[in-house]
Amino acid sequence: MAVGKITYPIIGRLKSLYNGIPSVTVAKNSVINSVEHIGRKWTSPQQRLLLGATAIFMQPGIDARNKNVDEPTKKASVAKTISKIVVGTFTGVIIRHLSIKAVKAMSVPLDAIPQNIKPIVKKFKTLLSSEKLTSSMTDELTHYRNAMGTFISLFIMLFTNFGIDAPWTNKLTNFLMENEKCSNFLDKFVRKRSKVKGGTE
């Protein structure tokens, strides 16, 4: 069978699914203003912290309601999930914050550089500077630094995911499972969530 005969029906189904997604127009000013405020005022580390808080609020409960596994497995899953969220959020926030700080130090507007500055210092301070941005363009500078810092942090986290997140997630999971108070809390958490609708019997 030709590849095209397989590909076109798949593409057609994907287009149908896409066209079937309802479009939504947000007209309420309070919602628009809130979204705009978060987009403009919240830094990348703050947004990552919000994602982590949302995940820790929802995901462990979902794992605890999994009706396809027994309670010990649920407990281990919840402990693993909590550990991944905590470690991932912590490293994500710290790395993004430090990356943005570093970008800020190396993106001083060219018009703000003193004439008598040492060449090596000027090179460092303007390493990531944009020729299009001046010291008077405060908002644009902030957005540029946040975007550049986030991009750099994402690259760094490709390595920290294996070097920091993975081992510390395992360590925290073991601690939660072995510490008496944490273990008792997980037992109560799983039993309580298992009794609600959608959980086990």
C-alpha positions as CSV (number, residue, x, y, z in Angstrom):
1,M,0.0,0.0,0.0
2,A,1.4,3.4,-0.9
3,V,2.4,5.7,1.9
4,G,0.2,8.5,0.5
5,K,-2.9,6.3,0.8
6,I,-2.3,6.0,4.5
7,T,-1.1,9.5,5.1
8,Y,-4.0,11.5,3.5
9,P,-6.8,9.8,5.6
10,I,-4.8,10.5,8.8
11,I,-4.3,14.1,7.8
12,G,-8.0,14.4,7.0
13,R,-9.0,13.1,10.4
14,L,-6.6,15.4,12.1
15,K,-8.0,18.4,10.2
16,S,-11.6,17.3,11.1
17,L,-10.6,17.1,14.8
18,Y,-9.0,20.5,14.6
19,N,-12.0,22.1,12.8
20,G,-14.3,20.6,15.4
21,I,-12.6,22.4,18.3
22,P,-14.9,25.2,19.3
23,S,-13.5,28.8,19.2
24,V,-13.8,30.9,22.3
25,T,-13.7,34.6,22.5
26,V,-13.0,36.1,25.9
27,A,-15.0,39.3,26.3
28,K,-14.9,39.9,30.1
29,N,-12.5,42.7,30.8
30,S,-11.5,41.3,34.2
31,V,-10.4,38.0,32.7
32,I,-8.5,39.8,29.9
33,N,-6.8,42.1,32.4
34,S,-5.8,39.2,34.7
35,V,-4.3,37.3,31.9
36,E,-2.5,40.4,30.6
37,H,-1.2,41.1,34.1
38,I,0.2,37.6,34.5
39,G,1.8,37.8,31.1
40,R,3.4,41.2,31.6
41,K,4.2,41.3,35.3
42,W,4.9,37.7,36.3
43,T,8.4,36.6,35.6
44,S,9.3,33.1,34.2
45,P,10.3,31.8,37.7
46,Q,6.9,33.0,39.1
47,Q,5.0,31.3,36.3
48,R,7.0,28.1,36.9
49,L,6.1,28.3,40.6
50,L,2.5,28.6,39.8
51,L,2.6,25.5,37.5
52,G,4.3,23.6,40.4
53,A,1.6,24.7,42.9
54,T,-1.1,23.7,40.5
55,A,0.5,20.3,39.9
56,I,1.0,19.6,43.6
57,F,-2.6,20.5,44.2
58,M,-4.1,18.2,41.6
59,Q,-1.7,15.3,40.5
60,P,-1.3,13.4,43.8
61,G,-5.0,13.2,44.2
62,I,-5.4,11.8,40.7
63,D,-2.8,9.1,41.4
64,A,-4.5,8.2,44.7
65,R,-7.8,7.7,42.9
66,N,-6.3,5.2,40.3
67,K,-8.7,2.2,40.7
68,N,-6.5,-0.1,38.7
69,V,-3.8,-0.5,41.4
70,D,-3.7,-1.4,45.1
71,E,-3.1,1.0,47.9
72,P,0.6,0.3,48.4
73,T,1.2,1.0,44.7
74,K,-0.9,4.2,45.0
75,K,1.1,5.3,47.9
76,A,4.4,4.8,46.1
77,S,3.0,6.6,43.0
78,V,1.8,9.6,45.1
79,A,5.2,9.8,46.8
80,K,7.0,9.7,43.5
81,T,4.7,12.3,42.0
82,I,5.1,14.7,45.0
83,S,8.9,14.3,44.8
84,K,9.0,15.0,41.1
85,I,6.9,18.1,41.4
86,V,8.8,19.5,44.4
87,V,12.2,18.9,43.0
88,G,11.3,19.9,39.5
89,T,9.7,23.1,40.6
90,F,12.6,24.0,43.0
91,T,15.3,23.5,40.4
92,G,13.1,25.2,37.7
93,V,12.5,28.3,39.7
94,I,16.1,28.6,40.9
95,I,17.7,28.0,37.5
96,R,15.3,30.4,35.7
97,H,15.9,33.1,38.4
98,L,19.6,32.8,38.1
99,S,19.5,32.7,34.3
100,I,17.5,35.9,34.2
101,K,19.8,37.5,36.7
102,A,22.8,36.5,34.6
103,V,21.2,37.8,31.4
104,K,20.4,41.1,33.1
105,A,24.1,41.5,34.1
106,M,25.2,40.8,30.5
107,S,22.6,42.8,28.6
108,V,23.3,46.4,29.7
109,P,22.0,48.8,27.0
110,L,24.8,50.1,24.8
111,D,23.8,53.7,25.6
112,A,24.2,53.1,29.4
113,I,27.8,51.9,29.1
114,P,30.4,54.5,30.4
115,Q,33.0,55.6,28.0
116,N,35.9,54.9,30.3
117,I,34.9,51.4,31.1
118,K,37.5,48.6,30.7
119,P,37.2,46.6,27.5
120,I,36.9,43.3,29.2
121,V,34.2,44.6,31.5
122,K,32.3,46.2,28.6
123,K,32.5,42.9,26.7
124,F,30.9,41.1,29.7
125,K,28.2,43.6,30.3
126,T,27.2,43.8,26.6
127,L,27.6,40.1,25.8
128,L,23.9,39.6,25.4
129,S,22.9,43.2,24.7
130,S,20.5,44.1,21.9
131,E,21.4,46.9,19.6
132,K,17.7,47.7,19.2
133,L,17.1,48.3,22.9
134,T,18.0,51.5,24.9
135,S,18.0,52.2,28.6
136,S,14.7,54.1,28.2
137,M,12.9,51.1,26.9
138,T,12.2,49.6,30.3
139,D,9.3,47.2,29.4
140,E,11.1,45.9,26.3
141,L,14.3,45.3,28.2
142,T,12.4,43.4,30.9
143,H,10.6,41.2,28.3
144,Y,13.9,40.6,26.4
145,R,15.8,39.6,29.6
146,N,13.0,37.3,30.8
147,A,12.7,35.6,27.4
148,M,16.5,35.2,27.0
149,G,16.8,34.0,30.6
150,T,14.0,31.4,30.1
151,F,15.6,30.2,26.8
152,I,19.0,29.7,28.5
153,S,17.4,28.0,31.6
154,L,15.6,25.5,29.3
155,F,18.9,24.6,27.8
156,I,20.6,24.2,31.2
157,M,17.7,22.1,32.4
158,L,18.3,19.5,29.7
159,F,21.3,18.5,31.8
160,T,20.0,19.2,35.3
161,N,17.0,16.9,34.7
162,F,19.4,14.0,34.7
163,G,22.1,15.4,37.1
164,I,19.8,16.9,39.8
165,D,16.1,16.2,39.3
166,A,16.4,12.4,38.8
167,P,18.6,11.5,41.8
168,W,17.0,14.0,44.2
169,T,13.5,12.8,43.2
170,N,14.5,9.3,44.2
171,K,16.0,10.5,47.5
172,L,12.9,12.5,48.4
173,T,10.6,9.6,47.4
174,N,12.6,7.2,49.6
175,F,12.4,9.7,52.5
176,L,8.6,10.1,52.1
177,M,8.1,6.4,52.1
178,E,10.5,5.7,55.0
179,N,9.9,8.6,57.3
180,E,7.1,7.5,59.8
181,K,5.2,10.8,59.8
182,C,5.3,11.2,56.0
183,S,4.4,7.5,55.5
184,N,1.4,7.8,57.8
185,F,0.3,11.0,56.0
186,L,0.5,9.2,52.6
187,D,-1.5,6.2,54.0
188,K,-4.3,8.6,55.2
189,F,-4.2,10.6,51.9
190,V,-4.5,7.5,49.7
191,R,-7.3,5.9,51.8
192,K,-9.3,9.1,51.9
193,R,-9.0,9.7,48.1
194,S,-9.7,6.1,47.4
195,K,-13.1,6.4,49.1
196,V,-14.3,9.3,46.9
197,K,-16.3,8.7,43.7
198,G,-14.0,7.5,41.0
199,G,-11.6,5.8,43.4
200,T,-11.5,2.2,44.5
201,E,-14.2,0.3,46.2
